[in-house]
Amino acid sequence: MAQSLSNVLVHLIFSTKNRFAFLLDAELRRHIHAYIARVLNEHDSPAIEVGGGFDHVHALFCLSRNHAISEIVRKAKANSSGWAKTQGEVLSRFEWQAGYCALSVSPSQLEQVRSYILNQVEHHRVRTFQEEYLDLLRECQVPYDEKYLWT
């Protein structure tokens, strides 16, 4: 085959260290989501939607054929964390948790996942991030050890 083609859609989830609510301010949230989208785009992984709650981020993007997902996530987290630390004293200690979750998304589910990401703040008025995350892991049959999920 002369041409390399792919359409690997990824739903990425990661939280702030210790789920500290650094992202309470809607304007800050909007800026950090835009920053993460820009980093994804710069690494040949076009962002479709980036959103999240006060202590976590969801990103839906098309995975690059040229970069490993671990590299893309590392860049998105490191660059956005570095930027956040320049945004005032409160954010000088900003950190993301060490891990992440990357789930595959069927093209037929793209709009459903996109809508889910757009409604995170409203969604978390009734469910915590931890409840949501555990349900997603179970639904997607991702094996995990709960003692390592929240560090």
Phi, psi and omega per residue, in radians:
M1 nan 2.228 -3.051
A2 -1.431 -0.357 -3.053
Q3 -2.106 2.394 3.081
S4 -1.694 2.103 -3.096
L5 -2.176 2.584 3.043
S6 -2.759 2.746 3.021
N7 -2.602 1.267 -3.106
V8 -1.748 1.860 -3.134
L9 -1.594 2.346 -3.069
V10 -2.193 2.358 2.980
H11 -1.843 1.881 -3.091
L12 -1.751 2.394 3.133
I13 -2.366 2.303 2.983
F14 -2.680 2.757 -3.074
S15 -2.141 2.968 3.047
T16 -1.222 2.733 3.125
K17 -1.041 2.283 -3.105
N18 1.010 0.351 3.138
R19 0.927 0.599 3.085
F20 -1.164 2.349 -3.043
A21 -1.400 1.113 3.087
F22 -1.146 -0.438 -2.945
L23 -1.798 0.683 3.123
L24 -1.170 -0.641 -3.084
D25 -1.325 2.154 -3.084
A26 -1.062 -0.659 3.141
E27 -1.164 -0.764 3.094
L28 -1.082 -0.769 3.114
R29 -1.011 -0.816 -3.140
R30 -1.040 -0.747 -3.121
H31 -1.186 -0.742 -3.115
I32 -1.217 -0.611 3.069
H33 -1.122 -0.739 3.106
A34 -1.134 -0.658 3.128
Y35 -1.125 -0.783 3.116
I36 -1.089 -0.737 3.110
A37 -1.047 -0.720 -3.141
R38 -1.119 -0.725 3.117
V39 -1.117 -0.746 3.097
L40 -1.042 -0.828 -3.138
N41 -1.053 -0.692 -3.136
E42 -1.176 -0.324 3.139
H43 -1.891 0.596 3.043
D44 0.996 0.511 3.128
S45 -2.212 1.384 -3.006
P46 -0.959 2.192 3.097
A47 -1.282 2.341 3.062
I48 -1.742 -0.737 3.093
E49 -2.750 2.413 3.022
V50 -2.295 2.288 -3.141
G51 -2.793 -2.943 3.110
G52 2.746 -3.026 -3.121
G53 -1.831 -2.768 -3.069
F54 -1.290 -0.314 -3.053
D55 -2.360 0.249 -3.123
H56 -2.796 2.916 -3.118
V57 -2.278 2.500 2.957
H58 -2.078 2.341 3.067
A59 -2.316 2.293 3.056
L60 -1.929 2.147 -3.101
F61 -2.646 2.904 3.094
C62 -1.706 2.043 -3.059
L63 -1.165 2.317 3.099
S64 -1.076 2.590 3.012
R65 -1.383 -0.229 -2.977
N66 -1.905 -0.095 -3.083
H67 -2.329 2.507 3.061
A68 -1.272 2.579 -3.138
I69 -1.050 -0.668 -3.140
S70 -1.063 -0.651 3.108
E71 -1.172 -0.759 -3.130
I72 -1.134 -0.767 3.132
V73 -1.132 -0.757 3.141
R74 -1.025 -0.787 3.137
K75 -1.137 -0.777 -3.130
A76 -1.070 -0.771 -3.126
K77 -1.241 -0.810 -3.104
A78 -1.120 -0.823 -3.104
N79 -1.152 -0.753 -3.128
S80 -1.218 -0.617 3.091
S81 -1.152 -0.764 3.097
G82 -1.047 -0.747 3.104
W83 -1.108 -0.795 -3.099
A84 -1.016 -0.671 -3.107
K85 -1.141 -0.279 3.116
T86 -1.590 0.031 -3.007
Q87 -1.728 0.400 3.053
G88 2.164 2.900 -3.057
E89 -1.014 -0.743 -3.106
V90 -1.032 -0.615 -3.092
L91 -1.627 0.076 -3.107
S92 -1.106 -0.368 3.119
R93 -1.849 0.290 -3.103
F94 -1.054 2.347 3.058
E95 -2.609 2.590 2.950
W96 -1.626 2.707 3.032
Q97 -1.092 2.844 -3.089
A98 -1.195 -0.669 -3.008
G99 -1.686 -3.054 3.100
Y100 -2.804 2.928 3.037
C101 -2.210 2.268 3.095
A102 -2.131 2.104 -3.103
L103 -2.020 2.464 3.078
S104 -1.348 2.567 -3.124
V105 -2.221 2.250 3.053
S106 -1.263 2.440 3.079
P107 -0.926 -0.536 3.127
S108 -1.206 -0.293 -3.132
Q109 -1.820 0.042 -3.056
L110 -0.946 -0.878 -3.095
E111 -1.168 -0.592 3.101
Q112 -1.138 -0.787 3.128
V113 -1.179 -0.709 3.110
R114 -1.036 -0.806 3.115
S115 -1.093 -0.726 3.101
Y116 -1.009 -0.773 -3.137
I117 -1.170 -0.729 -3.122
L118 -1.104 -0.454 -3.059
N119 -1.813 0.437 -3.069
Q120 -1.073 -0.811 -3.089
V121 -1.057 -0.807 3.118
E122 -1.120 -0.747 -3.133
H123 -1.008 -0.677 -3.069
H124 -1.490 0.143 2.979
R125 -1.302 -0.382 -3.109
V126 -2.071 -0.268 -3.140
R127 -2.358 2.441 3.092
T128 -1.362 2.832 3.058
F129 -1.024 -0.739 -3.120
Q130 -1.058 -0.765 3.106
E131 -1.085 -0.812 3.140
E132 -1.046 -0.837 -3.070
Y133 -1.097 -0.819 3.117
L134 -1.074 -0.717 3.106
D135 -1.101 -0.738 3.113
L136 -1.101 -0.761 3.131
L137 -1.068 -0.762 3.123
R138 -1.160 -0.805 -3.123
E139 -1.051 -0.664 -3.110
C140 -1.612 0.083 3.086
Q141 0.996 0.770 3.099
V142 -1.601 2.082 3.108
P143 -1.212 2.480 -3.127
Y144 -2.695 2.804 3.023
D145 -2.043 1.966 -3.004
E146 -1.047 -0.446 -3.140
K147 -1.159 -0.295 3.128
Y148 -1.833 -0.068 -3.064
L149 -1.231 -0.608 -2.906
W150 -1.875 0.246 -3.130
T151 -1.661 nan nan
